[in-house]
């Protein structure tokens, strides 16, 4: 099978990440991924891209087969995954067009299969630090070199979707000190950790959530428009970060299953 070492899950409007590439079919125990992975090169590194919502954006956030998507990356030999996404801001200081390289995550989803480990061997993965610190450092360094507006830390709250937040929910999230809001960041990050893959989130701010003072209700059209307007910065950031990743992995992600299993 054609292989890759780095994976990218594209968000809204990012389906042209790689051009002139080979598309491969991958079977997984969880069914097909959102679309056949497209494999090409970026800066001499083999990269697999999967549009998480499907080629025609036909999969809403709560219907994405996250387990199949992550498993397919593992099958291709991927060791590190970038998860760029559109996100709403919960703080006035996190502006539309900014990037947030999240370091923490809060799960508010409720109906998604979110683990590979349903038994019989009980497996408890450490998720204290949801994102790979090596990948985060590379993204932050490269973003600063490119003078891209970027926040080096942030907490993402992931909601079930497909609806947007109520004003009360949004005010609650902001009062907790969380920074961004998204519908796809979980369980994607956890599933990568369960397979000992590195994962980094790049949140592109497309709107202010309704709990932010004077923010109007967000629409899907607003999100798509803002994402497209900032797509070139996302492309520049990824095309700089991918070749800058070190060849070897010495992070905790690579050994996440050590001491995680309860066996008699």
Backbone bond lengths (Angstrom), bond angles and torsions (degrees), N, CA, C in turn:
res aa  C-N    CA-C-N  psi(-1)  N-CA   C-N-CA  omega(-1)  CA-C   N-CA-C  phi
1 X - - - 1.469 - - 1.523 109.93 -
2 X 1.312 116.66 142.50 1.453 121.47 173.83 1.523 109.52 -58.89
3 X 1.321 117.18 138.25 1.458 120.61 -173.89 1.522 111.76 -118.01
4 X 1.338 115.09 166.58 1.460 123.00 175.94 1.515 107.20 -150.21
5 X 1.328 116.90 158.18 1.463 120.23 178.79 1.516 112.95 -108.53
6 X 1.338 117.09 -20.00 1.461 121.86 -178.26 1.517 108.52 -128.65
7 X 1.328 116.14 139.27 1.454 121.08 179.13 1.514 111.73 -117.98
8 X 1.324 115.33 153.00 1.469 121.86 175.06 1.524 108.02 -134.73
9 X 1.327 116.12 125.74 1.460 121.04 169.82 1.520 107.31 -97.47
10 X 1.330 116.68 113.84 1.454 120.61 -177.07 1.511 111.64 -81.35
11 X 1.319 114.88 149.84 1.452 120.63 175.08 1.513 110.35 -101.95
12 X 1.311 115.81 -160.34 1.454 122.16 -176.77 1.527 110.93 -56.27
13 X 1.309 116.80 126.67 1.458 121.56 174.04 1.506 115.83 77.96
14 X 1.331 118.70 6.45 1.455 120.50 -174.38 1.526 112.35 -106.50
15 X 1.317 117.48 26.40 1.452 120.76 -173.04 1.530 113.30 -76.24
16 X 1.324 117.90 -10.39 1.459 120.71 179.61 1.522 112.01 -98.85
17 X 1.330 116.54 22.58 1.469 121.22 -178.06 1.521 112.01 -52.92
18 X 1.318 118.04 -47.60 1.459 122.50 177.91 1.518 109.06 -116.35
19 X 1.316 115.63 142.07 1.459 120.29 -179.69 1.536 109.72 -124.79
20 X 1.343 115.92 150.73 1.453 120.76 178.04 1.500 113.14 58.89
21 X 1.312 116.71 46.35 1.461 120.94 -173.42 1.520 110.99 -115.55
22 X 1.321 114.53 174.44 1.463 121.50 176.77 1.526 109.34 -93.57
23 X 1.308 116.28 130.59 1.462 121.56 175.31 1.519 109.01 -100.81
24 X 1.324 116.56 133.22 1.461 120.81 -176.53 1.526 110.12 -124.90
25 X 1.313 116.31 147.30 1.459 121.68 174.09 1.524 109.02 -91.52
26 X 1.317 116.11 134.20 1.458 121.35 -179.97 1.515 108.91 -127.54
27 X 1.336 116.54 126.22 1.463 121.27 175.02 1.526 109.01 -89.63
28 X 1.316 116.11 138.87 1.463 120.31 175.49 1.531 109.03 -131.39
29 X 1.336 118.14 159.12 1.467 120.65 176.17 1.518 113.24 -65.00
30 X 1.328 117.45 -9.27 1.463 121.95 -174.18 1.529 111.91 -112.08
31 X 1.325 115.98 13.49 1.453 119.99 -178.84 1.519 110.78 97.03
32 X 1.331 116.85 -173.37 1.460 120.25 -177.52 1.524 112.05 -76.10
33 X 1.348 117.21 150.40 1.458 119.55 172.26 1.525 110.55 -69.81
34 X 1.319 116.46 176.51 1.465 121.44 -176.84 1.517 112.33 -57.27
35 X 1.321 117.30 -30.52 1.461 123.81 176.45 1.522 106.90 -161.97
36 X 1.330 118.47 156.17 1.458 119.55 175.96 1.525 109.76 -58.75
37 X 1.331 119.08 131.82 1.463 120.89 179.61 1.529 111.70 -59.92
38 X 1.320 115.46 140.40 1.466 122.54 173.81 1.518 107.68 -104.35
39 X 1.329 116.76 129.78 1.461 120.71 -173.65 1.525 110.62 -120.38
40 X 1.319 115.29 131.23 1.456 121.73 177.72 1.507 109.65 -152.29
41 X 1.328 117.09 -160.98 1.459 121.79 -178.77 1.516 111.27 -122.49
42 X 1.332 115.34 143.36 1.458 123.02 172.08 1.522 106.75 -133.39
43 X 1.314 117.24 115.17 1.449 120.48 178.48 1.511 113.59 57.49
44 X 1.332 116.41 34.28 1.458 120.43 179.49 1.513 114.78 82.66
45 X 1.324 117.96 2.93 1.474 121.62 178.98 1.523 109.01 -107.22
46 X 1.317 116.45 137.71 1.457 121.56 178.80 1.526 109.02 -78.45
47 X 1.338 115.63 124.98 1.463 121.55 -172.78 1.522 110.35 -126.07
48 X 1.329 116.63 133.80 1.469 122.98 174.64 1.520 108.44 -107.35
49 X 1.321 116.36 133.39 1.466 122.12 -179.75 1.521 110.07 -120.86
50 X 1.334 115.78 132.28 1.459 121.94 174.19 1.528 108.34 -129.27
51 X 1.337 118.35 122.75 1.468 120.15 174.02 1.528 109.00 -74.97
52 X 1.314 116.81 110.22 1.469 119.87 -169.87 1.532 112.81 -62.51
53 X 1.341 117.76 -26.30 1.464 120.43 -179.81 1.531 112.96 -91.33
54 X 1.340 117.01 3.22 1.456 120.19 -174.51 1.517 110.64 92.09
55 X 1.319 116.59 162.52 1.458 121.95 -175.20 1.526 111.89 -62.11
56 X 1.328 117.04 -36.23 1.466 121.36 -178.02 1.528 112.07 -106.44
57 X 1.336 116.12 20.65 1.466 121.72 -178.67 1.536 111.10 55.73
58 X 1.330 115.12 41.16 1.457 120.20 -176.36 1.528 113.63 -87.99
59 X 1.332 117.73 -8.85 1.457 120.88 -176.39 1.528 110.46 -106.42
60 X 1.341 118.28 111.73 1.464 119.31 175.17 1.530 109.73 -68.85
61 X 1.331 117.92 162.40 1.470 120.69 -172.40 1.521 114.91 -53.95
62 X 1.338 117.14 -39.21 1.461 119.27 -176.10 1.523 112.71 -79.40
63 X 1.338 118.60 -5.64 1.460 122.05 -179.39 1.533 112.67 -110.55
64 X 1.311 117.66 1.43 1.462 120.72 177.34 1.528 109.12 -67.39
65 X 1.321 116.46 137.51 1.463 121.01 177.28 1.530 107.87 -87.73
66 X 1.325 115.23 79.90 1.459 120.61 -174.98 1.528 111.83 -61.57
67 X 1.315 116.43 -38.86 1.470 118.88 -179.00 1.524 111.46 -64.31
68 X 1.320 117.37 -42.25 1.467 119.93 177.92 1.526 111.01 -64.81
69 X 1.310 117.29 -40.16 1.462 120.69 -179.12 1.528 111.80 -62.01
70 X 1.338 116.40 -47.84 1.466 119.63 -178.10 1.526 110.82 -70.44
71 X 1.326 116.35 -40.15 1.474 120.10 178.74 1.528 110.35 -61.19
72 X 1.317 116.93 -40.41 1.469 120.57 179.40 1.525 110.64 -61.19
73 X 1.323 117.10 -40.19 1.464 119.88 176.61 1.524 110.94 -60.95
74 X 1.314 116.18 -44.84 1.468 120.68 179.10 1.525 110.39 -60.77
75 X 1.323 117.03 -42.18 1.465 121.37 -179.87 1.527 111.56 -61.40
76 X 1.319 116.67 -31.53 1.462 121.28 -179.05 1.525 112.69 -80.85
77 X 1.334 116.85 -5.11 1.449 120.58 -179.34 1.512 114.49 94.12
78 X 1.327 117.00 5.69 1.468 121.55 -179.45 1.530 110.04 -63.13
79 X 1.333 115.65 138.13 1.463 121.22 177.18 1.521 112.93 -115.63
80 X 1.326 116.39 -20.90 1.460 120.33 179.84 1.530 108.88 -134.02
81 X 1.335 115.73 139.20 1.468 121.07 -178.36 1.521 109.87 -126.99
82 X 1.331 115.59 131.08 1.459 121.76 168.50 1.528 108.31 -96.14
83 X 1.328 115.71 135.62 1.461 120.67 178.56 1.516 112.04 -120.22
84 X 1.342 118.94 68.61 1.467 119.58 176.44 1.517 110.92 -65.65
85 X 1.330 116.64 146.93 1.467 119.37 -178.24 1.516 109.77 -157.36
86 X 1.321 115.11 157.66 1.456 121.34 168.56 1.521 108.13 -77.56
87 X 1.325 116.90 141.33 1.463 120.35 -178.19 1.516 110.05 -145.83
88 X 1.325 115.01 152.01 1.454 121.10 174.39 1.508 110.54 -93.49
89 X 1.325 116.75 149.20 1.458 121.76 178.17 1.523 110.32 -91.56
90 X 1.317 116.01 139.49 1.456 122.33 175.41 1.525 111.72 -105.31
91 X 1.340 116.64 2.49 1.460 121.51 -178.25 1.522 110.05 -136.40
92 X 1.319 116.28 139.82 1.462 120.06 -179.60 1.520 111.68 -60.43
93 X 1.343 117.43 -30.39 1.453 121.12 -178.71 1.510 114.58 -75.73
94 X 1.323 117.23 -11.01 1.467 121.44 175.68 1.522 105.82 -101.65
95 X 1.325 116.33 102.74 1.456 121.65 -165.11 1.527 112.41 -96.00
96 X 1.326 115.06 159.27 1.461 121.16 175.25 1.534 108.99 -59.68
97 X 1.332 116.03 129.96 1.457 121.71 -176.33 1.513 113.49 97.19
98 X 1.339 117.74 -15.26 1.460 121.07 175.71 1.530 110.40 -74.11
99 X 1.335 115.27 156.90 1.458 121.27 169.40 1.523 109.20 -108.72
100 X 1.308 116.28 142.29 1.460 121.82 173.66 1.529 107.51 -120.02
101 X 1.329 116.12 120.20 1.460 121.14 176.66 1.526 106.20 -93.03
102 X 1.314 115.64 88.73 1.465 121.19 -169.60 1.534 111.62 -62.61
103 X 1.344 114.85 144.76 1.456 120.15 173.86 1.524 111.90 -117.07
104 X 1.343 117.52 -8.75 1.456 120.86 177.88 1.525 110.69 -139.70
105 X 1.327 115.22 161.36 1.469 122.21 -174.22 1.518 109.54 -143.99
106 X 1.326 116.18 140.91 1.470 123.05 172.94 1.524 107.75 -122.78
107 X 1.326 116.94 125.89 1.461 121.99 -178.12 1.516 110.72 -93.71
108 X 1.346 116.42 119.84 1.461 121.82 173.67 1.532 110.42 -121.64
109 X 1.334 117.30 23.14 1.466 120.64 174.61 1.525 108.66 -83.66
110 X 1.339 115.96 170.74 1.470 116.87 -175.22 1.523 115.28 -148.39
111 X 1.320 119.65 -13.92 1.475 118.12 -173.04 1.526 113.51 -125.40
112 X 1.316 118.52 10.84 1.461 120.71 -172.69 1.529 111.30 -99.04
113 X 1.329 118.29 136.06 1.464 118.78 167.93 1.527 108.13 -59.78
114 X 1.325 116.92 126.92 1.460 118.03 -169.72 1.525 114.42 -132.82
115 X 1.341 116.58 22.18 1.456 118.74 175.39 1.524 109.75 -153.95
116 X 1.324 115.05 152.52 1.456 120.56 171.77 1.524 110.94 -87.58
117 X 1.330 117.22 -10.62 1.464 121.11 -168.44 1.520 111.46 -110.36
118 X 1.329 115.32 81.00 1.454 122.23 178.16 1.524 112.22 -95.28
119 X 1.316 117.81 13.55 1.459 122.26 -178.22 1.514 110.75 105.23
120 X 1.324 118.68 172.79 1.470 126.98 3.16 1.519 114.66 -78.49
121 X 1.336 118.88 -11.90 1.463 119.86 177.65 1.529 108.65 -91.38
122 X 1.312 117.11 117.18 1.460 121.58 -179.25 1.523 109.79 -72.51
123 X 1.343 115.36 128.36 1.460 121.15 -175.01 1.521 109.63 -129.29
124 X 1.330 116.07 122.59 1.467 122.02 -179.58 1.522 108.90 -116.36
125 X 1.322 116.60 102.90 1.455 122.21 -178.79 1.526 110.43 -83.61
126 X 1.328 116.88 135.59 1.467 120.19 171.91 1.527 108.85 -70.83
127 X 1.327 115.95 129.89 1.462 121.26 -179.00 1.529 109.89 -130.63
128 X 1.341 114.75 25.39 1.461 119.62 -178.27 1.524 111.34 -58.39
129 X 1.322 115.69 -40.32 1.463 122.21 177.65 1.519 107.22 -120.84
130 X 1.330 117.68 96.98 1.463 121.17 -168.20 1.523 115.48 -67.59
131 X 1.343 116.86 -21.51 1.464 119.72 -172.35 1.523 110.92 -117.22
132 X 1.318 115.63 146.32 1.461 121.80 -177.84 1.529 110.03 -66.70
133 X 1.333 115.86 122.49 1.455 119.79 -177.78 1.525 112.26 -69.12
134 X 1.323 117.23 -32.76 1.466 119.85 177.13 1.521 110.51 -62.79
135 X 1.318 117.07 -47.68 1.460 120.79 179.83 1.523 110.97 -64.42
136 X 1.320 116.81 -41.93 1.472 120.39 -179.83 1.524 110.52 -60.01
137 X 1.316 116.77 -43.78 1.458 120.91 -178.80 1.522 111.13 -62.07
138 X 1.330 116.91 -42.45 1.465 120.87 179.06 1.526 110.50 -63.12
139 X 1.322 117.24 -45.52 1.468 120.70 -179.44 1.527 110.71 -61.92
140 X 1.323 117.05 -44.88 1.464 121.08 -179.54 1.527 110.61 -62.38
141 X 1.325 116.53 -46.75 1.468 120.27 -179.28 1.532 111.60 -61.78
142 X 1.334 115.99 -45.35 1.466 119.34 -177.92 1.530 111.14 -70.12
143 X 1.319 116.93 -36.38 1.460 119.91 178.18 1.518 112.35 -63.64
144 X 1.337 116.03 -38.90 1.463 119.62 178.20 1.525 111.18 -67.78
145 X 1.320 117.29 -38.52 1.470 120.48 177.16 1.527 110.98 -60.82
146 X 1.335 115.69 -35.70 1.464 120.58 -178.74 1.522 112.93 -85.77
147 X 1.347 116.41 -1.87 1.464 122.22 -178.94 1.531 111.38 59.24
148 X 1.327 115.81 39.41 1.465 121.99 176.72 1.529 108.41 -89.62
149 X 1.329 118.97 132.52 1.476 120.32 179.42 1.522 110.96 -62.47
150 X 1.331 115.84 118.03 1.465 119.71 -167.13 1.516 110.46 -147.23
151 X 1.335 115.78 136.62 1.465 122.75 174.44 1.525 107.59 -104.79
152 X 1.345 119.07 122.22 1.465 121.35 -172.40 1.524 115.18 -76.04
153 X 1.323 117.79 -10.79 1.461 121.65 175.83 1.522 108.81 -140.89
154 X 1.325 115.20 164.84 1.455 119.90 176.87 1.513 110.56 167.56
155 X 1.317 115.67 150.97 1.461 121.29 177.32 1.519 109.17 -106.32
156 X 1.326 115.42 125.44 1.455 121.75 176.84 1.527 109.67 -98.40
157 X 1.320 117.03 130.23 1.455 121.42 169.29 1.523 107.32 -101.37
158 X 1.337 114.98 128.28 1.465 120.94 -177.59 1.514 108.85 -105.05
159 X 1.343 116.23 120.29 1.460 121.47 -179.53 1.530 109.90 -103.10
160 X 1.306 115.68 162.98 1.460 121.02 -173.87 1.523 112.71 -66.74
161 X 1.342 117.21 -41.28 1.453 118.51 -173.78 1.517 110.66 69.64
162 X 1.327 118.49 -178.28 1.461 124.97 0.72 1.528 114.57 -79.70
163 X 1.326 117.59 -2.78 1.469 118.84 179.61 1.523 110.12 -75.68
164 X 1.330 115.50 160.88 1.453 121.07 172.42 1.536 109.78 -85.81
165 X 1.314 116.87 174.16 1.462 122.13 -176.08 1.523 112.31 -71.90
166 X 1.326 115.61 153.67 1.458 119.89 165.39 1.528 107.83 -78.42
167 X 1.331 116.82 164.32 1.467 119.74 178.92 1.535 110.67 -61.25
168 X 1.329 116.43 -39.94 1.465 119.58 -179.16 1.525 111.26 -64.76
169 X 1.327 116.56 -43.01 1.463 119.84 177.90 1.526 110.76 -61.49
170 X 1.328 115.56 -45.64 1.454 120.42 -178.19 1.532 111.75 -62.39
171 X 1.316 116.68 -42.04 1.470 120.13 177.76 1.526 110.55 -63.99
172 X 1.331 116.81 -38.19 1.465 121.60 177.49 1.533 110.31 -62.16
173 X 1.327 116.88 -48.27 1.463 120.49 -179.54 1.529 110.05 -58.95
174 X 1.327 116.24 -44.71 1.463 119.86 -179.16 1.525 111.32 -65.11
175 X 1.345 116.70 -38.47 1.469 120.45 -178.78 1.521 112.05 -65.59
176 X 1.334 117.03 -22.31 1.461 121.36 178.14 1.533 111.59 -80.74
177 X 1.319 116.32 -6.13 1.452 119.76 179.44 1.514 114.03 89.15
178 X 1.334 117.34 10.79 1.465 120.45 179.30 1.523 109.83 -78.52
179 X 1.327 115.87 156.17 1.457 120.38 -168.14 1.521 114.76 -108.80
180 X 1.335 116.82 -41.60 1.459 120.41 -175.67 1.523 110.00 -130.82
181 X 1.329 114.49 161.38 1.464 121.21 -178.80 1.519 108.72 -133.98
182 X 1.349 115.81 137.61 1.460 120.90 -173.22 1.522 108.02 -153.81
183 X 1.336 116.91 164.79 1.466 121.29 -178.99 1.528 114.19 -113.70
184 X 1.343 118.68 -2.72 1.468 119.68 -173.79 1.528 114.41 -124.04
185 X 1.326 117.88 -5.38 1.462 120.22 -173.32 1.513 115.09 -69.47
186 X 1.324 117.51 -16.67 1.459 122.91 176.66 1.522 107.92 -132.22
187 X 1.335 117.93 133.56 1.467 129.52 13.15 1.517 115.21 -94.71
188 X 1.320 118.71 15.61 1.454 120.98 -174.94 1.531 112.00 -52.32
189 X 1.340 116.38 -49.40 1.465 120.37 -177.14 1.530 111.60 -64.70
190 X 1.329 116.76 -41.66 1.463 119.86 -179.52 1.521 111.72 -66.42
191 X 1.314 117.43 -42.52 1.466 120.44 -178.84 1.521 110.92 -62.50
192 X 1.323 116.96 -36.85 1.458 119.62 175.45 1.521 110.39 -62.21
193 X 1.322 117.61 -44.27 1.464 121.07 179.09 1.527 110.64 -62.52
194 X 1.329 117.23 -38.50 1.468 120.01 -179.49 1.527 112.60 -64.00
195 X 1.324 116.85 -24.24 1.469 120.45 177.15 1.525 111.60 -101.83
196 X 1.335 116.21 15.08 1.466 123.49 178.26 1.530 112.22 60.14
197 X 1.324 115.70 35.81 1.451 121.74 175.03 1.526 109.26 -101.40
198 X 1.322 116.71 145.12 1.462 120.95 173.67 1.531 108.72 -77.39
199 X 1.326 115.92 147.99 1.463 120.32 -177.94 1.523 108.67 -146.56
200 X 1.327 116.19 136.19 1.466 121.60 174.84 1.518 109.44 -134.18
201 X 1.324 115.07 139.51 1.460 121.49 177.45 1.517 110.53 -99.37
202 X 1.326 116.33 138.88 1.460 122.99 170.98 1.520 106.74 -123.55
203 X 1.314 116.78 102.55 1.462 121.00 -179.38 1.520 109.69 -89.85
204 X 1.319 116.45 118.56 1.464 121.80 174.49 1.531 107.45 -96.63
205 X 1.313 116.53 117.63 1.462 121.01 -175.50 1.528 109.87 -75.89
206 X 1.313 115.38 120.80 1.467 121.58 -177.13 1.526 113.28 -111.36
207 X 1.341 117.22 -12.20 1.471 119.83 -175.84 1.515 109.36 -166.62
208 X 1.324 115.78 164.23 1.459 121.55 169.30 1.520 107.67 -95.50
209 X 1.325 117.27 130.96 1.454 119.43 177.16 1.533 109.24 -68.21
210 X 1.328 116.35 158.78 1.470 120.34 -168.92 1.518 114.01 -66.75
211 X 1.342 117.85 -14.29 1.464 119.98 178.16 1.512 112.85 -78.57
212 X 1.340 117.18 -14.98 1.462 120.76 176.88 1.525 108.43 -73.49
213 X 1.324 116.03 135.03 1.467 120.88 -173.84 1.521 111.60 -54.44
214 X 1.339 115.76 131.00 1.468 124.79 177.15 1.528 113.62 70.34
215 X 1.334 118.06 8.38 1.462 119.69 179.72 1.525 110.10 -79.05
216 X 1.334 118.31 129.52 1.470 120.43 176.48 1.521 109.68 -76.19
217 X 1.337 118.47 161.39 1.461 120.22 175.74 1.525 110.71 -57.68
218 X 1.333 115.89 134.90 1.450 120.59 -178.17 1.524 110.22 -80.52
219 X 1.329 116.50 149.97 1.456 121.76 174.01 1.526 108.53 -122.89
220 X 1.341 115.55 158.81 1.459 119.68 178.10 1.521 110.67 -62.06
221 X 1.317 117.12 -34.97 1.460 120.96 178.92 1.530 110.70 -61.64
222 X 1.352 116.67 -40.70 1.461 120.80 178.16 1.531 110.62 -60.50
223 X 1.337 115.87 -44.38 1.461 121.18 -178.18 1.524 110.87 -61.44
224 X 1.333 116.37 -48.77 1.464 120.85 -177.99 1.524 110.53 -62.81
225 X 1.330 117.27 -42.85 1.459 120.66 -179.29 1.526 111.10 -61.87
226 X 1.341 116.96 -46.97 1.466 120.37 -179.28 1.523 111.11 -65.72
227 X 1.339 116.66 -36.81 1.460 119.84 179.54 1.521 110.63 -63.57
228 X 1.331 116.61 -45.88 1.462 120.58 -179.81 1.523 111.66 -63.41
229 X 1.328 116.66 -36.51 1.464 120.24 -179.24 1.523 111.86 -65.37
230 X 1.341 117.15 -25.70 1.460 121.35 -176.42 1.518 113.04 -112.39
231 X 1.329 115.99 11.49 1.461 120.70 -176.43 1.526 112.15 -63.09
232 X 1.313 117.70 -35.09 1.466 119.85 -178.26 1.526 111.61 -65.72
233 X 1.337 117.50 -37.68 1.460 119.44 176.57 1.525 111.16 -65.10
234 X 1.328 116.77 -38.72 1.458 119.75 177.33 1.523 110.79 -63.79
235 X 1.309 115.42 -43.23 1.461 120.01 178.08 1.531 111.09 -61.82
236 X 1.333 116.78 -45.62 1.466 120.79 178.87 1.528 110.93 -59.97
237 X 1.321 116.14 -42.92 1.461 120.73 -177.81 1.529 111.39 -64.52
238 X 1.323 116.66 -45.73 1.457 120.00 179.59 1.524 112.01 -67.36
239 X 1.321 116.62 -40.74 1.466 119.97 -179.00 1.527 111.62 -68.35
240 X 1.328 117.91 -21.45 1.464 120.94 173.88 1.523 111.48 -86.03
241 X 1.350 116.90 -39.58 1.460 120.62 -175.12 1.527 112.92 -73.35
242 X 1.324 117.64 -37.92 1.470 120.33 -175.33 1.525 111.90 -59.32
243 X 1.329 120.34 -52.68 1.466 118.33 179.84 1.526 113.91 -70.54
244 X 1.345 117.93 -16.35 1.463 121.23 -178.93 1.524 112.95 -83.63
245 X 1.323 118.04 -9.12 1.470 120.53 179.43 1.520 110.17 -65.53
246 X 1.344 117.86 138.15 1.462 119.69 177.35 1.524 111.01 -64.98
247 X 1.319 116.58 151.94 1.463 121.00 -177.58 1.520 111.49 -67.25
248 X 1.340 117.24 -39.04 1.461 121.74 -176.81 1.524 110.80 -99.47
249 X 1.316 115.15 151.44 1.464 120.91 176.64 1.522 109.41 -106.37
250 X 1.331 117.07 123.50 1.463 120.61 175.13 1.527 111.13 -124.93
251 X 1.340 115.93 20.88 1.465 121.58 -178.90 1.527 110.85 -88.88
252 X 1.342 115.59 169.63 1.462 120.73 -179.37 1.521 112.66 -68.56
253 X 1.340 117.31 -22.37 1.471 120.40 -179.25 1.526 111.28 -57.87
254 X 1.329 116.57 -37.35 1.464 121.88 -173.65 1.522 113.22 -68.89
255 X 1.336 117.35 -17.03 1.472 121.05 -178.69 1.529 110.74 -126.44
256 X 1.337 116.78 31.34 1.466 121.26 -173.19 1.527 113.32 -62.63
257 X 1.322 117.67 -24.96 1.473 120.17 -177.25 1.523 113.22 -85.44
258 X 1.337 117.96 -10.24 1.460 119.22 177.21 1.525 109.82 -63.87
259 X 1.325 116.26 128.11 1.464 122.72 178.96 1.525 113.63 64.07
260 X 1.336 117.17 19.06 1.476 120.41 -178.30 1.523 112.28 -98.12
261 X 1.336 117.50 -11.90 1.462 120.17 -171.78 1.527 111.56 -107.85
262 X 1.317 113.44 138.63 1.463 120.30 177.37 1.525 108.00 -98.32
263 X 1.299 115.90 107.14 1.469 120.43 -178.82 1.517 109.21 -126.29
264 X 1.322 115.53 135.70 1.466 121.02 179.61 1.513 108.38 -90.69
